[in-house]
Amino acid sequence: MKKIGVVGCGLMGSGIAEVCARAGLDVVVAEFNSAGVDAGRARLESSLLRAEQRNKLDSAAEVLDRIRIVQGLEDLADRELVIEAIIEDETAKTDLFARLDQIVESRQSLLASNTSSIPIMKLAVATTRPSHVMGIHFFNPVPVLSLVELVPSLLTSPETTERARTFVKETLGKHPIDCQDRAGFVVNALLIPFVLSAIRMLESGFATAEAIDQGLVRGAAHPQGPLALADLIGLDTTKAVAESLYEEFKEPLYAPPPLLARMVDAGLLGRKTGRGFYTYS
């Protein structure tokens, strides 16, 4: 698969586009409006220039030449693999997969989702090619973290899964792990209850954000505390994943704490808005 499409050029979509272009692939990134196109281009340029300055990349310009950022989905028609990386909303994603099913011409092309929590089956049945739909879940920051979760649904063909595995491992040089199609997959099913527990501890007044995070960094050798991590993930994404997990498993540990819901309502989403559990300049 040499012709790759990415839908969405936010934090995750731009990272996926970058690693694909750095692997020498032809990449088309689709956004839905001109503001998204401009912001996505600026995000990619900034990331690639930083990589070049750190001697992680020979030429940012060469990589950028392999990426086209377009408005609308029509330029994805000839893609061999399209990876969806839009907002973590089930309705938005299922609507998009139904549209991609009509636009992507080859019936052998793969349609993949970077969702961190939504069951792949719900996306697959929105298309007429469920055997060619699966989850390919990257982690933020995509150019740095090597793990990718491969998530076939009950209808995904073994051939599709193996094509995705080859793409992730051999083309991108990342480390794939196999996951069942259950909300949260492997990493978020473990990580989100941990983060929610830290939020409940803060909410109860048991400890400050700094004490909670330093306790895990200095006492348990975590590279980052759970509240700082939530800010990095985005509190809206954290809440959406928690809600998806709670809907599927109905376990109290997955329920979003009131503090998290209020912060999302207030637009305090973490690093991407400049304020979450911490303030960012």
One Martini backbone bead per residue (centre of mass of N, CA, C, O) as a GRO file, in nm:
protein
  281
    1MET     BB    1   0.089   0.042   0.029
    2LYS     BB    2   0.124   0.383  -0.114
    3LYS     BB    3  -0.174   0.503  -0.090
    4ILE     BB    4  -0.261   0.750   0.149
    5GLY     BB    5  -0.524   0.820   0.378
    6VAL     BB    6  -0.640   1.109   0.573
    7VAL     BB    7  -0.880   1.193   0.828
    8GLY     BB    8  -0.757   1.447   0.959
    9CYS     BB    9  -0.537   1.733   1.102
   10GLY     BB   10  -0.467   1.685   1.376
   11LEU     BB   11  -0.279   1.547   1.602
   12MET     BB   12  -0.314   1.255   1.480
   13GLY     BB   13  -0.334   1.295   1.173
   14SER     BB   14  -0.061   1.438   1.135
   15GLY     BB   15   0.111   1.208   1.251
   16ILE     BB   16   0.029   0.994   1.045
   17ALA     BB   17   0.116   1.148   0.794
   18GLU     BB   18   0.411   1.177   0.871
   19VAL     BB   19   0.497   0.874   0.892
   20CYS     BB   20   0.417   0.806   0.602
   21ALA     BB   21   0.602   1.014   0.456
   22ARG     BB   22   0.869   0.916   0.592
   23ALA     BB   23   0.818   0.626   0.435
   24GLY     BB   24   0.746   0.728   0.120
   25LEU     BB   25   0.453   0.812   0.096
   26ASP     BB   26   0.144   0.884  -0.044
   27VAL     BB   27  -0.034   1.173   0.086
   28VAL     BB   28  -0.378   1.229   0.186
   29VAL     BB   29  -0.541   1.505   0.345
   30ALA     BB   30  -0.857   1.542   0.501
   31GLU     BB   31  -1.068   1.820   0.522
   32PHE     BB   32  -1.364   2.038   0.592
   33ASN     BB   33  -1.186   2.308   0.591
   34SER     BB   34  -0.974   2.574   0.559
   35ALA     BB   35  -0.883   2.588   0.854
   36GLY     BB   36  -0.791   2.289   0.869
   37VAL     BB   37  -0.580   2.306   0.650
   38ASP     BB   38  -0.400   2.528   0.774
   39ALA     BB   39  -0.350   2.393   1.050
   40GLY     BB   40  -0.229   2.129   0.941
   41ARG     BB   41   0.009   2.249   0.790
   42ALA     BB   42   0.140   2.389   1.034
   43ARG     BB   43   0.177   2.133   1.205
   44LEU     BB   44   0.360   1.980   1.007
   45GLU     BB   45   0.584   2.186   0.970
   46SER     BB   46   0.667   2.205   1.267
   47SER     BB   47   0.740   1.905   1.315
   48LEU     BB   48   0.949   1.872   1.082
   49LEU     BB   49   1.143   2.098   1.167
   50ARG     BB   50   1.214   1.980   1.440
   51ALA     BB   51   1.334   1.716   1.329
   52GLU     BB   52   1.555   1.852   1.163
   53GLN     BB   53   1.696   2.009   1.402
   54ARG     BB   54   1.740   1.710   1.552
   55ASN     BB   55   1.836   1.498   1.332
   56LYS     BB   56   1.564   1.311   1.238
   57LEU     BB   57   1.589   1.469   0.955
   58ASP     BB   58   1.688   1.571   0.646
   59SER     BB   59   1.394   1.669   0.496
   60ALA     BB   60   1.109   1.843   0.528
   61ALA     BB   61   1.038   1.913   0.232
   62GLU     BB   62   1.023   1.621   0.120
   63VAL     BB   63   0.790   1.530   0.298
   64LEU     BB   64   0.583   1.752   0.222
   65ASP     BB   65   0.570   1.664  -0.085
   66ARG     BB   66   0.399   1.390   0.009
   67ILE     BB   67   0.175   1.608   0.099
   68ARG     BB   68  -0.182   1.646   0.082
   69ILE     BB   69  -0.407   1.912   0.158
   70VAL     BB   70  -0.762   1.880   0.169
   71GLN     BB   71  -1.092   1.965   0.074
   72GLY     BB   72  -1.237   1.691   0.125
   73LEU     BB   73  -1.293   1.343  -0.009
   74GLU     BB   74  -1.238   1.297  -0.322
   75ASP     BB   75  -0.909   1.247  -0.314
   76LEU     BB   76  -0.958   0.935  -0.194
   77ALA     BB   77  -1.037   0.738  -0.431
   78ASP     BB   78  -0.721   0.606  -0.482
   79ARG     BB   79  -0.688   0.472  -0.217
   80GLU     BB   80  -0.557   0.190  -0.023
   81LEU     BB   81  -0.558   0.370   0.247
   82VAL     BB   82  -0.783   0.473   0.514
   83ILE     BB   83  -0.750   0.704   0.790
   84GLU     BB   84  -0.929   0.775   1.069
   85ALA     BB   85  -0.900   1.118   1.258
   86ILE     BB   86  -1.141   1.211   1.429
   87ILE     BB   87  -1.365   1.264   1.629
   88GLU     BB   88  -1.485   1.103   1.933
   89ASP     BB   89  -1.760   1.008   1.742
   90GLU     BB   90  -1.983   0.784   1.639
   91THR     BB   91  -2.155   0.933   1.431
   92ALA     BB   92  -1.926   1.067   1.270
   93LYS     BB   93  -1.785   0.799   1.192
   94THR     BB   94  -2.015   0.646   1.050
   95ASP     BB   95  -2.067   0.860   0.837
   96LEU     BB   96  -1.784   0.852   0.714
   97PHE     BB   97  -1.778   0.552   0.629
   98ALA     BB   98  -2.014   0.574   0.432
   99ARG     BB   99  -1.867   0.776   0.245
  100LEU     BB  100  -1.608   0.617   0.184
  101ASP     BB  101  -1.750   0.375   0.049
  102GLN     BB  102  -1.831   0.562  -0.204
  103ILE     BB  103  -1.539   0.689  -0.281
  104VAL     BB  104  -1.369   0.443  -0.262
  105GLU     BB  105  -1.308   0.244  -0.530
  106SER     BB  106  -1.158   0.013  -0.419
  107ARG     BB  107  -1.247  -0.298  -0.272
  108GLN     BB  108  -0.937  -0.341  -0.153
  109SER     BB  109  -0.950  -0.121   0.026
  110LEU     BB  110  -0.872   0.025   0.329
  111LEU     BB  111  -1.063   0.087   0.633
  112ALA     BB  112  -0.961   0.299   0.902
  113SER     BB  113  -0.931   0.341   1.261
  114ASN     BB  114  -0.818   0.566   1.537
  115THR     BB  115  -0.973   0.472   1.755
  116SER     BB  116  -0.986   0.438   2.127
  117SER     BB  117  -1.312   0.296   2.170
  118ILE     BB  118  -1.475   0.229   1.927
  119PRO     BB  119  -1.634  -0.007   1.782
  120ILE     BB  120  -1.568  -0.146   1.476
  121MET     BB  121  -1.841  -0.268   1.396
  122LYS     BB  122  -1.996   0.005   1.375
  123LEU     BB  123  -1.826   0.090   1.121
  124ALA     BB  124  -1.847  -0.153   0.928
  125VAL     BB  125  -2.175  -0.152   0.897
  126ALA     BB  126  -2.163   0.131   0.732
  127THR     BB  127  -2.071  -0.065   0.512
  128THR     BB  128  -2.003  -0.284   0.213
  129ARG     BB  129  -1.689  -0.361   0.355
  130PRO     BB  130  -1.624  -0.514   0.642
  131SER     BB  131  -1.363  -0.687   0.563
  132HIS     BB  132  -1.205  -0.380   0.517
  133VAL     BB  133  -1.237  -0.324   0.832
  134MET     BB  134  -1.035  -0.144   1.085
  135GLY     BB  135  -0.814  -0.103   1.348
  136ILE     BB  136  -0.562   0.175   1.370
  137HIS     BB  137  -0.390   0.249   1.668
  138PHE     BB  138  -0.244   0.524   1.769
  139PHE     BB  139   0.006   0.728   1.943
  140ASN     BB  140   0.077   0.999   2.152
  141PRO     BB  141   0.321   1.070   1.964
  142VAL     BB  142   0.348   0.929   1.659
  143PRO     BB  143   0.661   0.975   1.588
  144VAL     BB  144   0.749   0.832   1.874
  145LEU     BB  145   0.546   0.609   1.913
  146SER     BB  146   0.537   0.252   1.840
  147LEU     BB  147   0.254   0.183   1.903
  148VAL     BB  148   0.000  -0.049   1.758
  149GLU     BB  149  -0.338  -0.117   1.726
  150LEU     BB  150  -0.503  -0.415   1.624
  151VAL     BB  151  -0.863  -0.410   1.510
  152PRO     BB  152  -1.071  -0.650   1.454
  153SER     BB  153  -1.353  -0.766   1.353
  154LEU     BB  154  -1.573  -1.022   1.291
  155LEU     BB  155  -1.556  -0.921   0.964
  156THR     BB  156  -1.265  -0.932   0.937
  157SER     BB  157  -1.022  -1.025   0.744
  158PRO     BB  158  -0.722  -1.180   0.752
  159GLU     BB  159  -0.599  -1.016   0.518
  160THR     BB  160  -0.639  -0.737   0.639
  161THR     BB  161  -0.472  -0.776   0.894
  162GLU     BB  162  -0.202  -0.845   0.745
  163ARG     BB  163  -0.178  -0.583   0.588
  164ALA     BB  164  -0.165  -0.404   0.838
  165ARG     BB  165   0.082  -0.533   0.970
  166THR     BB  166   0.281  -0.480   0.742
  167PHE     BB  167   0.253  -0.176   0.739
  168VAL     BB  168   0.335  -0.117   1.034
  169LYS     BB  169   0.604  -0.284   1.051
  170GLU     BB  170   0.752  -0.244   0.762
  171THR     BB  171   0.682   0.048   0.668
  172LEU     BB  172   0.682   0.209   0.963
  173GLY     BB  173   0.832   0.059   1.211
  174LYS     BB  174   0.626  -0.065   1.407
  175HIS     BB  175   0.436  -0.194   1.697
  176PRO     BB  176   0.221  -0.454   1.692
  177ILE     BB  177  -0.100  -0.528   1.842
  178ASP     BB  178  -0.347  -0.745   1.947
  179CYS     BB  179  -0.708  -0.687   1.945
  180GLN     BB  180  -1.004  -0.668   2.067
  181ASP     BB  181  -1.348  -0.566   2.001
  182ARG     BB  182  -1.320  -0.355   2.259
  183ALA     BB  183  -1.356  -0.116   2.454
  184GLY     BB  184  -1.022   0.029   2.455
  185PHE     BB  185  -0.889  -0.229   2.435
  186VAL     BB  186  -0.591  -0.227   2.594
  187VAL     BB  187  -0.478   0.047   2.695
  188ASN     BB  188  -0.747   0.205   2.779
  189ALA     BB  189  -0.859  -0.018   2.971
  190LEU     BB  190  -0.616   0.057   3.171
  191LEU     BB  191  -0.573   0.374   3.174
  192ILE     BB  192  -0.845   0.521   3.238
  193PRO     BB  193  -0.896   0.425   3.532
  194PHE     BB  194  -0.637   0.557   3.636
  195VAL     BB  195  -0.708   0.851   3.565
  196LEU     BB  196  -0.983   0.863   3.714
  197SER     BB  197  -0.864   0.812   3.995
  198ALA     BB  198  -0.701   1.076   4.004
  199ILE     BB  199  -0.943   1.266   3.975
  200ARG     BB  200  -1.090   1.172   4.232
  201MET     BB  201  -0.866   1.251   4.425
  202LEU     BB  202  -0.876   1.552   4.361
  203GLU     BB  203  -1.184   1.601   4.407
  204SER     BB  204  -1.169   1.509   4.724
  205GLY     BB  205  -0.886   1.635   4.847
  206PHE     BB  206  -0.651   1.428   4.899
  207ALA     BB  207  -0.485   1.576   4.658
  208THR     BB  208  -0.282   1.720   4.456
  209ALA     BB  209  -0.177   1.726   4.143
  210GLU     BB  210   0.126   1.727   4.208
  211ALA     BB  211   0.124   1.490   4.410
  212ILE     BB  212   0.013   1.274   4.225
  213ASP     BB  213   0.226   1.292   3.998
  214GLN     BB  214   0.485   1.267   4.174
  215GLY     BB  215   0.419   0.993   4.293
  216LEU     BB  216   0.441   0.840   4.012
  217VAL     BB  217   0.718   0.940   3.918
  218ARG     BB  218   0.894   0.898   4.197
  219GLY     BB  219   0.745   0.615   4.305
  220ALA     BB  220   0.682   0.453   3.994
  221ALA     BB  221   0.839   0.544   3.726
  222HIS     BB  222   0.683   0.745   3.574
  223PRO     BB  223   0.704   0.970   3.311
  224GLN     BB  224   0.398   1.049   3.392
  225GLY     BB  225   0.134   1.179   3.513
  226PRO     BB  226  -0.211   1.138   3.496
  227LEU     BB  227  -0.289   1.445   3.462
  228ALA     BB  228  -0.086   1.519   3.244
  229LEU     BB  229  -0.185   1.302   3.052
  230ALA     BB  230  -0.472   1.406   3.017
  231ASP     BB  231  -0.382   1.675   2.890
  232LEU     BB  232  -0.252   1.538   2.643
  233ILE     BB  233  -0.498   1.382   2.536
  234GLY     BB  234  -0.756   1.509   2.644
  235LEU     BB  235  -1.047   1.557   2.816
  236ASP     BB  236  -1.248   1.484   2.594
  237THR     BB  237  -1.125   1.210   2.523
  238THR     BB  238  -1.130   1.086   2.801
  239LYS     BB  239  -1.438   1.101   2.830
  240ALA     BB  240  -1.517   0.940   2.575
  241VAL     BB  241  -1.378   0.677   2.656
  242ALA     BB  242  -1.522   0.636   2.924
  243GLU     BB  243  -1.810   0.620   2.806
  244SER     BB  244  -1.757   0.373   2.628
  245LEU     BB  245  -1.676   0.182   2.856
  246TYR     BB  246  -1.935   0.210   3.027
  247GLU     BB  247  -2.137   0.116   2.812
  248GLU     BB  248  -2.012  -0.175   2.789
  249PHE     BB  249  -1.947  -0.259   3.118
  250LYS     BB  250  -2.079  -0.112   3.373
  251GLU     BB  251  -1.840   0.016   3.538
  252PRO     BB  252  -1.753   0.249   3.772
  253LEU     BB  253  -1.447   0.297   3.686
  254TYR     BB  254  -1.556   0.431   3.393
  255ALA     BB  255  -1.679   0.673   3.513
  256PRO     BB  256  -1.706   0.998   3.487
  257PRO     BB  257  -1.621   1.248   3.662
  258PRO     BB  258  -1.751   1.549   3.736
  259LEU     BB  259  -1.493   1.718   3.690
  260LEU     BB  260  -1.449   1.634   3.398
  261ALA     BB  261  -1.717   1.735   3.284
  262ARG     BB  262  -1.679   2.035   3.366
  263MET     BB  263  -1.419   2.090   3.208
  264VAL     BB  264  -1.535   2.033   2.932
  265ASP     BB  265  -1.763   2.244   2.943
  266ALA     BB  266  -1.534   2.482   2.985
  267GLY     BB  267  -1.278   2.411   2.786
  268LEU     BB  268  -1.073   2.232   2.970
  269LEU     BB  269  -0.853   2.021   2.771
  270GLY     BB  270  -0.559   2.120   2.798
  271ARG     BB  271  -0.304   2.174   2.591
  272LYS     BB  272  -0.491   2.265   2.341
  273THR     BB  273  -0.608   2.518   2.545
  274GLY     BB  274  -0.389   2.581   2.800
  275ARG     BB  275  -0.603   2.418   2.995
  276GLY     BB  276  -0.635   2.212   3.292
  277PHE     BB  277  -0.470   2.088   3.545
  278TYR     BB  278  -0.293   2.281   3.381
  279THR     BB  279  -0.083   2.543   3.267
  280TYR     BB  280  -0.025   2.674   2.932
  281SER     BB  281   0.179   2.870   2.704
   0.00000   0.00000   0.00000
